[in-house]
Amino acid sequence: EPCRGVKIGTGLPDLTRKQLKACLRENAGLFVWHAIEMPGLDPNVACHQLTIDPAASVVVQRR
């Protein structure tokens, strides 16, 4: 799908960024976006849950 994309770090040199983009485009068929697209994959491997301690205090990240 054309609306899907990945973010590439802006700190990469121009040549490296161009090569990475070309490699990703060339190999786009090797990547999947959903576990359902990988038949035979155990859902326990493909999915995870974030365990959150209800007693933990909220920490606000400063900018």
PyMOL Python script that loads the backbone (N, CA, C, O; Angstrom):
from pymol import cmd

cmd.read_pdbstr("""\
ATOM      1  N   GLU A   1       0.839  -1.186   0.000  1.00  0.00           N
ATOM      2  CA  GLU A   1       0.000   0.000   0.000  1.00  0.00           C
ATOM      3  C   GLU A   1       0.879   1.243   0.000  1.00  0.00           C
ATOM      4  O   GLU A   1       1.838   1.318   0.768  1.00  0.00           O
ATOM      5  N   PRO A   2       0.577   2.195  -0.827  1.00  0.00           N
ATOM      6  CA  PRO A   2       1.409   3.391  -0.922  1.00  0.00           C
ATOM      7  C   PRO A   2       1.390   4.261   0.328  1.00  0.00           C
ATOM      8  O   PRO A   2       2.307   5.058   0.525  1.00  0.00           O
ATOM      9  N   CYS A   3       0.372   4.131   1.179  1.00  0.00           N
ATOM     10  CA  CYS A   3       0.286   4.992   2.359  1.00  0.00           C
ATOM     11  C   CYS A   3       1.205   4.519   3.481  1.00  0.00           C
ATOM     12  O   CYS A   3       1.382   5.230   4.471  1.00  0.00           O
ATOM     13  N   ARG A   4       1.784   3.349   3.346  1.00  0.00           N
ATOM     14  CA  ARG A   4       2.674   2.835   4.381  1.00  0.00           C
ATOM     15  C   ARG A   4       4.077   3.364   4.152  1.00  0.00           C
ATOM     16  O   ARG A   4       4.510   3.552   3.015  1.00  0.00           O
ATOM     17  N   GLY A   5       4.772   3.599   5.237  1.00  0.00           N
ATOM     18  CA  GLY A   5       6.128   4.105   5.103  1.00  0.00           C
ATOM     19  C   GLY A   5       6.924   3.865   6.363  1.00  0.00           C
ATOM     20  O   GLY A   5       6.386   3.451   7.390  1.00  0.00           O
ATOM     21  N   VAL A   6       8.191   4.125   6.273  1.00  0.00           N
ATOM     22  CA  VAL A   6       9.082   4.015   7.417  1.00  0.00           C
ATOM     23  C   VAL A   6       9.825   5.332   7.562  1.00  0.00           C
ATOM     24  O   VAL A   6       9.973   6.087   6.602  1.00  0.00           O
ATOM     25  N   LYS A   7      10.284   5.592   8.759  1.00  0.00           N
ATOM     26  CA  LYS A   7      11.052   6.806   9.005  1.00  0.00           C
ATOM     27  C   LYS A   7      12.534   6.461   8.964  1.00  0.00           C
ATOM     28  O   LYS A   7      12.965   5.444   9.507  1.00  0.00           O
ATOM     29  N   ILE A   8      13.295   7.312   8.322  1.00  0.00           N
ATOM     30  CA  ILE A   8      14.740   7.148   8.223  1.00  0.00           C
ATOM     31  C   ILE A   8      15.379   8.336   8.923  1.00  0.00           C
ATOM     32  O   ILE A   8      14.976   9.481   8.716  1.00  0.00           O
ATOM     33  N   GLY A   9      16.363   8.060   9.740  1.00  0.00           N
ATOM     34  CA  GLY A   9      17.017   9.110  10.515  1.00  0.00           C
ATOM     35  C   GLY A   9      17.585  10.224   9.653  1.00  0.00           C
ATOM     36  O   GLY A   9      18.179   9.976   8.604  1.00  0.00           O
ATOM     37  N   THR A  10      17.398  11.440  10.106  1.00  0.00           N
ATOM     38  CA  THR A  10      17.896  12.595   9.357  1.00  0.00           C
ATOM     39  C   THR A  10      19.396  12.774   9.533  1.00  0.00           C
ATOM     40  O   THR A  10      20.018  13.547   8.804  1.00  0.00           O
ATOM     41  N   GLY A  11      19.979  12.068  10.489  1.00  0.00           N
ATOM     42  CA  GLY A  11      21.411  12.195  10.733  1.00  0.00           C
ATOM     43  C   GLY A  11      22.271  11.379   9.790  1.00  0.00           C
ATOM     44  O   GLY A  11      23.498  11.448   9.859  1.00  0.00           O
ATOM     45  N   LEU A  12      21.655  10.615   8.917  1.00  0.00           N
ATOM     46  CA  LEU A  12      22.425   9.802   7.973  1.00  0.00           C
ATOM     47  C   LEU A  12      22.980  10.668   6.849  1.00  0.00           C
ATOM     48  O   LEU A  12      22.330  11.617   6.412  1.00  0.00           O
ATOM     49  N   PRO A  13      24.170  10.341   6.387  1.00  0.00           N
ATOM     50  CA  PRO A  13      24.702  11.057   5.221  1.00  0.00           C
ATOM     51  C   PRO A  13      23.790  10.827   4.012  1.00  0.00           C
ATOM     52  O   PRO A  13      23.121   9.797   3.924  1.00  0.00           O
ATOM     53  N   ASP A  14      23.762  11.778   3.089  1.00  0.00           N
ATOM     54  CA  ASP A  14      22.870  11.704   1.926  1.00  0.00           C
ATOM     55  C   ASP A  14      23.033  10.412   1.139  1.00  0.00           C
ATOM     56  O   ASP A  14      22.040   9.779   0.777  1.00  0.00           O
ATOM     57  N   LEU A  15      24.271  10.013   0.872  1.00  0.00           N
ATOM     58  CA  LEU A  15      24.508   8.801   0.094  1.00  0.00           C
ATOM     59  C   LEU A  15      23.953   7.572   0.818  1.00  0.00           C
ATOM     60  O   LEU A  15      23.322   6.717   0.198  1.00  0.00           O
ATOM     61  N   THR A  16      24.188   7.487   2.117  1.00  0.00           N
ATOM     62  CA  THR A  16      23.687   6.355   2.901  1.00  0.00           C
ATOM     63  C   THR A  16      22.168   6.328   2.886  1.00  0.00           C
ATOM     64  O   THR A  16      21.564   5.266   2.741  1.00  0.00           O
ATOM     65  N   ARG A  17      21.547   7.499   3.035  1.00  0.00           N
ATOM     66  CA  ARG A  17      20.086   7.585   3.024  1.00  0.00           C
ATOM     67  C   ARG A  17      19.532   7.116   1.680  1.00  0.00           C
ATOM     68  O   ARG A  17      18.558   6.364   1.641  1.00  0.00           O
ATOM     69  N   LYS A  18      20.144   7.554   0.577  1.00  0.00           N
ATOM     70  CA  LYS A  18      19.695   7.143  -0.757  1.00  0.00           C
ATOM     71  C   LYS A  18      19.849   5.641  -0.953  1.00  0.00           C
ATOM     72  O   LYS A  18      18.967   4.988  -1.510  1.00  0.00           O
ATOM     73  N   GLN A  19      20.976   5.094  -0.491  1.00  0.00           N
ATOM     74  CA  GLN A  19      21.207   3.651  -0.621  1.00  0.00           C
ATOM     75  C   GLN A  19      20.209   2.859   0.217  1.00  0.00           C
ATOM     76  O   GLN A  19      19.706   1.827  -0.226  1.00  0.00           O
ATOM     77  N   LEU A  20      19.923   3.334   1.416  1.00  0.00           N
ATOM     78  CA  LEU A  20      18.964   2.657   2.285  1.00  0.00           C
ATOM     79  C   LEU A  20      17.570   2.679   1.675  1.00  0.00           C
ATOM     80  O   LEU A  20      16.874   1.664   1.677  1.00  0.00           O
ATOM     81  N   LYS A  21      17.161   3.833   1.153  1.00  0.00           N
ATOM     82  CA  LYS A  21      15.853   3.929   0.498  1.00  0.00           C
ATOM     83  C   LYS A  21      15.758   2.965  -0.675  1.00  0.00           C
ATOM     84  O   LYS A  21      14.749   2.280  -0.841  1.00  0.00           O
ATOM     85  N   ALA A  22      16.802   2.912  -1.485  1.00  0.00           N
ATOM     86  CA  ALA A  22      16.807   2.016  -2.643  1.00  0.00           C
ATOM     87  C   ALA A  22      16.714   0.561  -2.199  1.00  0.00           C
ATOM     88  O   ALA A  22      15.986  -0.229  -2.799  1.00  0.00           O
ATOM     89  N   CYS A  23      17.442   0.211  -1.160  1.00  0.00           N
ATOM     90  CA  CYS A  23      17.419  -1.164  -0.646  1.00  0.00           C
ATOM     91  C   CYS A  23      16.039  -1.520  -0.109  1.00  0.00           C
ATOM     92  O   CYS A  23      15.534  -2.612  -0.374  1.00  0.00           O
ATOM     93  N   LEU A  24      15.425  -0.612   0.640  1.00  0.00           N
ATOM     94  CA  LEU A  24      14.091  -0.873   1.191  1.00  0.00           C
ATOM     95  C   LEU A  24      13.052  -1.017   0.084  1.00  0.00           C
ATOM     96  O   LEU A  24      12.193  -1.896   0.146  1.00  0.00           O
ATOM     97  N   ARG A  25      13.130  -0.157  -0.926  1.00  0.00           N
ATOM     98  CA  ARG A  25      12.182  -0.254  -2.048  1.00  0.00           C
ATOM     99  C   ARG A  25      12.373  -1.563  -2.812  1.00  0.00           C
ATOM    100  O   ARG A  25      11.404  -2.221  -3.191  1.00  0.00           O
ATOM    101  N   GLU A  26      13.627  -1.928  -3.029  1.00  0.00           N
ATOM    102  CA  GLU A  26      13.938  -3.146  -3.775  1.00  0.00           C
ATOM    103  C   GLU A  26      13.459  -4.395  -3.038  1.00  0.00           C
ATOM    104  O   GLU A  26      13.081  -5.384  -3.666  1.00  0.00           O
ATOM    105  N   ASN A  27      13.475  -4.348  -1.722  1.00  0.00           N
ATOM    106  CA  ASN A  27      13.113  -5.512  -0.911  1.00  0.00           C
ATOM    107  C   ASN A  27      11.775  -5.355  -0.199  1.00  0.00           C
ATOM    108  O   ASN A  27      11.505  -6.070   0.766  1.00  0.00           O
ATOM    109  N   ALA A  28      10.940  -4.439  -0.655  1.00  0.00           N
ATOM    110  CA  ALA A  28       9.660  -4.165   0.010  1.00  0.00           C
ATOM    111  C   ALA A  28       8.792  -5.411   0.141  1.00  0.00           C
ATOM    112  O   ALA A  28       8.035  -5.535   1.103  1.00  0.00           O
ATOM    113  N   GLY A  29       8.890  -6.326  -0.802  1.00  0.00           N
ATOM    114  CA  GLY A  29       8.085  -7.540  -0.756  1.00  0.00           C
ATOM    115  C   GLY A  29       8.482  -8.504   0.348  1.00  0.00           C
ATOM    116  O   GLY A  29       7.757  -9.459   0.626  1.00  0.00           O
ATOM    117  N   LEU A  30       9.616  -8.266   0.977  1.00  0.00           N
ATOM    118  CA  LEU A  30      10.083  -9.148   2.046  1.00  0.00           C
ATOM    119  C   LEU A  30       9.534  -8.759   3.410  1.00  0.00           C
ATOM    120  O   LEU A  30       9.616  -9.543   4.356  1.00  0.00           O
ATOM    121  N   PHE A  31       8.977  -7.564   3.522  1.00  0.00           N
ATOM    122  CA  PHE A  31       8.495  -7.065   4.801  1.00  0.00           C
ATOM    123  C   PHE A  31       6.990  -7.259   4.923  1.00  0.00           C
ATOM    124  O   PHE A  31       6.269  -7.247   3.925  1.00  0.00           O
ATOM    125  N   VAL A  32       6.528  -7.436   6.143  1.00  0.00           N
ATOM    126  CA  VAL A  32       5.092  -7.543   6.393  1.00  0.00           C
ATOM    127  C   VAL A  32       4.705  -6.480   7.414  1.00  0.00           C
ATOM    128  O   VAL A  32       5.532  -6.029   8.206  1.00  0.00           O
ATOM    129  N   TRP A  33       3.439  -6.090   7.383  1.00  0.00           N
ATOM    130  CA  TRP A  33       2.941  -5.075   8.299  1.00  0.00           C
ATOM    131  C   TRP A  33       2.113  -5.684   9.418  1.00  0.00           C
ATOM    132  O   TRP A  33       1.935  -5.063  10.466  1.00  0.00           O
ATOM    133  N   HIS A  34       1.608  -6.886   9.207  1.00  0.00           N
ATOM    134  CA  HIS A  34       0.762  -7.540  10.201  1.00  0.00           C
ATOM    135  C   HIS A  34       1.191  -8.993  10.358  1.00  0.00           C
ATOM    136  O   HIS A  34       1.651  -9.621   9.404  1.00  0.00           O
ATOM    137  N   ALA A  35       1.038  -9.517  11.563  1.00  0.00           N
ATOM    138  CA  ALA A  35       1.399 -10.912  11.825  1.00  0.00           C
ATOM    139  C   ALA A  35       0.576 -11.868  10.964  1.00  0.00           C
ATOM    140  O   ALA A  35       1.046 -12.955  10.631  1.00  0.00           O
ATOM    141  N   ILE A  36      -0.640 -11.476  10.604  1.00  0.00           N
ATOM    142  CA  ILE A  36      -1.517 -12.328   9.791  1.00  0.00           C
ATOM    143  C   ILE A  36      -0.895 -12.606   8.419  1.00  0.00           C
ATOM    144  O   ILE A  36      -1.235 -13.597   7.772  1.00  0.00           O
ATOM    145  N   GLU A  37       0.010 -11.735   7.977  1.00  0.00           N
ATOM    146  CA  GLU A  37       0.660 -11.892   6.680  1.00  0.00           C
ATOM    147  C   GLU A  37       1.778 -12.938   6.710  1.00  0.00           C
ATOM    148  O   GLU A  37       2.409 -13.206   5.688  1.00  0.00           O
ATOM    149  N   MET A  38       2.022 -13.529   7.890  1.00  0.00           N
ATOM    150  CA  MET A  38       3.077 -14.533   8.025  1.00  0.00           C
ATOM    151  C   MET A  38       2.465 -15.848   8.494  1.00  0.00           C
ATOM    152  O   MET A  38       2.472 -16.137   9.690  1.00  0.00           O
ATOM    153  N   PRO A  39       1.941 -16.643   7.575  1.00  0.00           N
ATOM    154  CA  PRO A  39       1.326 -17.900   7.972  1.00  0.00           C
ATOM    155  C   PRO A  39       2.330 -18.802   8.685  1.00  0.00           C
ATOM    156  O   PRO A  39       3.496 -18.895   8.300  1.00  0.00           O
ATOM    157  N   GLY A  40       1.847 -19.461   9.730  1.00  0.00           N
ATOM    158  CA  GLY A  40       2.698 -20.363  10.492  1.00  0.00           C
ATOM    159  C   GLY A  40       3.448 -19.693  11.622  1.00  0.00           C
ATOM    160  O   GLY A  40       4.112 -20.371  12.406  1.00  0.00           O
ATOM    161  N   LEU A  41       3.357 -18.376  11.723  1.00  0.00           N
ATOM    162  CA  LEU A  41       4.032 -17.664  12.799  1.00  0.00           C
ATOM    163  C   LEU A  41       3.210 -17.768  14.074  1.00  0.00           C
ATOM    164  O   LEU A  41       2.018 -17.460  14.073  1.00  0.00           O
ATOM    165  N   ASP A  42       3.834 -18.197  15.151  1.00  0.00           N
ATOM    166  CA  ASP A  42       3.157 -18.316  16.439  1.00  0.00           C
ATOM    167  C   ASP A  42       2.793 -16.913  16.935  1.00  0.00           C
ATOM    168  O   ASP A  42       3.678 -16.069  17.073  1.00  0.00           O
ATOM    169  N   PRO A  43       1.502 -16.645  17.207  1.00  0.00           N
ATOM    170  CA  PRO A  43       1.092 -15.317  17.686  1.00  0.00           C
ATOM    171  C   PRO A  43       1.795 -14.903  18.979  1.00  0.00           C
ATOM    172  O   PRO A  43       1.947 -13.711  19.244  1.00  0.00           O
ATOM    173  N   ASN A  44       2.221 -15.865  19.777  1.00  0.00           N
ATOM    174  CA  ASN A  44       2.939 -15.531  21.008  1.00  0.00           C
ATOM    175  C   ASN A  44       4.303 -14.922  20.713  1.00  0.00           C
ATOM    176  O   ASN A  44       4.855 -14.196  21.541  1.00  0.00           O
ATOM    177  N   VAL A  45       4.838 -15.211  19.556  1.00  0.00           N
ATOM    178  CA  VAL A  45       6.119 -14.629  19.154  1.00  0.00           C
ATOM    179  C   VAL A  45       5.895 -13.260  18.525  1.00  0.00           C
ATOM    180  O   VAL A  45       6.677 -12.335  18.747  1.00  0.00           O
ATOM    181  N   ALA A  46       4.836 -13.130  17.746  1.00  0.00           N
ATOM    182  CA  ALA A  46       4.597 -11.914  16.976  1.00  0.00           C
ATOM    183  C   ALA A  46       3.958 -10.796  17.788  1.00  0.00           C
ATOM    184  O   ALA A  46       4.100  -9.625  17.434  1.00  0.00           O
ATOM    185  N   CYS A  47       3.264 -11.128  18.861  1.00  0.00           N
ATOM    186  CA  CYS A  47       2.527 -10.123  19.628  1.00  0.00           C
ATOM    187  C   CYS A  47       3.114  -9.999  21.029  1.00  0.00           C
ATOM    188  O   CYS A  47       3.656 -10.959  21.576  1.00  0.00           O
ATOM    189  N   HIS A  48       3.001  -8.833  21.586  1.00  0.00           N
ATOM    190  CA  HIS A  48       3.461  -8.625  22.950  1.00  0.00           C
ATOM    191  C   HIS A  48       2.483  -7.719  23.682  1.00  0.00           C
ATOM    192  O   HIS A  48       1.684  -7.012  23.068  1.00  0.00           O
ATOM    193  N   GLN A  49       2.562  -7.755  24.975  1.00  0.00           N
ATOM    194  CA  GLN A  49       1.747  -6.872  25.798  1.00  0.00           C
ATOM    195  C   GLN A  49       2.680  -6.129  26.738  1.00  0.00           C
ATOM    196  O   GLN A  49       3.612  -6.711  27.294  1.00  0.00           O
ATOM    197  N   LEU A  50       2.428  -4.871  26.906  1.00  0.00           N
ATOM    198  CA  LEU A  50       3.216  -4.065  27.817  1.00  0.00           C
ATOM    199  C   LEU A  50       2.653  -4.241  29.220  1.00  0.00           C
ATOM    200  O   LEU A  50       1.489  -3.933  29.475  1.00  0.00           O
ATOM    201  N   THR A  51       3.479  -4.733  30.118  1.00  0.00           N
ATOM    202  CA  THR A  51       3.046  -4.920  31.491  1.00  0.00           C
ATOM    203  C   THR A  51       3.268  -3.614  32.238  1.00  0.00           C
ATOM    204  O   THR A  51       4.386  -3.103  32.313  1.00  0.00           O
ATOM    205  N   ILE A  52       2.192  -3.089  32.785  1.00  0.00           N
ATOM    206  CA  ILE A  52       2.267  -1.817  33.499  1.00  0.00           C
ATOM    207  C   ILE A  52       1.916  -2.053  34.957  1.00  0.00           C
ATOM    208  O   ILE A  52       0.889  -2.654  35.271  1.00  0.00           O
ATOM    209  N   ASP A  53       2.771  -1.578  35.835  1.00  0.00           N
ATOM    210  CA  ASP A  53       2.535  -1.701  37.269  1.00  0.00           C
ATOM    211  C   ASP A  53       1.527  -0.629  37.675  1.00  0.00           C
ATOM    212  O   ASP A  53       1.821   0.561  37.565  1.00  0.00           O
ATOM    213  N   PRO A  54       0.334  -1.032  38.146  1.00  0.00           N
ATOM    214  CA  PRO A  54      -0.670  -0.032  38.527  1.00  0.00           C
ATOM    215  C   PRO A  54      -0.221   0.847  39.689  1.00  0.00           C
ATOM    216  O   PRO A  54      -0.773   1.929  39.891  1.00  0.00           O
ATOM    217  N   ALA A  55       0.768   0.400  40.451  1.00  0.00           N
ATOM    218  CA  ALA A  55       1.249   1.191  41.584  1.00  0.00           C
ATOM    219  C   ALA A  55       2.321   2.200  41.168  1.00  0.00           C
ATOM    220  O   ALA A  55       2.726   3.038  41.974  1.00  0.00           O
ATOM    221  N   ALA A  56       2.774   2.128  39.942  1.00  0.00           N
ATOM    222  CA  ALA A  56       3.830   3.031  39.474  1.00  0.00           C
ATOM    223  C   ALA A  56       3.287   4.441  39.299  1.00  0.00           C
ATOM    224  O   ALA A  56       2.135   4.635  38.912  1.00  0.00           O
ATOM    225  N   SER A  57       4.135   5.422  39.588  1.00  0.00           N
ATOM    226  CA  SER A  57       3.707   6.810  39.430  1.00  0.00           C
ATOM    227  C   SER A  57       3.973   7.272  37.997  1.00  0.00           C
ATOM    228  O   SER A  57       4.873   6.769  37.325  1.00  0.00           O
ATOM    229  N   VAL A  58       3.186   8.225  37.550  1.00  0.00           N
ATOM    230  CA  VAL A  58       3.310   8.760  36.201  1.00  0.00           C
ATOM    231  C   VAL A  58       4.503   9.707  36.150  1.00  0.00           C
ATOM    232  O   VAL A  58       4.681  10.542  37.037  1.00  0.00           O
ATOM    233  N   VAL A  59       5.313   9.574  35.110  1.00  0.00           N
ATOM    234  CA  VAL A  59       6.460  10.458  34.920  1.00  0.00           C
ATOM    235  C   VAL A  59       6.254  11.195  33.606  1.00  0.00           C
ATOM    236  O   VAL A  59       6.074  10.568  32.561  1.00  0.00           O
ATOM    237  N   VAL A  60       6.281  12.517  33.653  1.00  0.00           N
ATOM    238  CA  VAL A  60       6.108  13.332  32.458  1.00  0.00           C
ATOM    239  C   VAL A  60       7.484  13.634  31.881  1.00  0.00           C
ATOM    240  O   VAL A  60       8.375  14.111  32.584  1.00  0.00           O
ATOM    241  N   GLN A  61       7.645  13.351  30.599  1.00  0.00           N
ATOM    242  CA  GLN A  61       8.923  13.596  29.941  1.00  0.00           C
ATOM    243  C   GLN A  61       9.064  15.078  29.633  1.00  0.00           C
ATOM    244  O   GLN A  61       8.152  15.698  29.086  1.00  0.00           O
ATOM    245  N   ARG A  62      10.202  15.633  29.983  1.00  0.00           N
ATOM    246  CA  ARG A  62      10.469  17.046  29.697  1.00  0.00           C
ATOM    247  C   ARG A  62      11.026  17.183  28.300  1.00  0.00           C
ATOM    248  O   ARG A  62      11.707  16.289  27.799  1.00  0.00           O
ATOM    249  N   ARG A  63      10.734  18.299  27.679  1.00  0.00           N
ATOM    250  CA  ARG A  63      11.250  18.553  26.325  1.00  0.00           C
ATOM    251  C   ARG A  63      12.422  19.471  26.374  1.00  0.00           C
ATOM    252  O   ARG A  63      12.992  19.800  25.333  1.00  0.00           O
TER     253      ARG A  63
END
""", "prot")
cmd.dss("prot")
cmd.show_as("cartoon", "prot")
cmd.util.cbc("prot")
cmd.orient("prot")
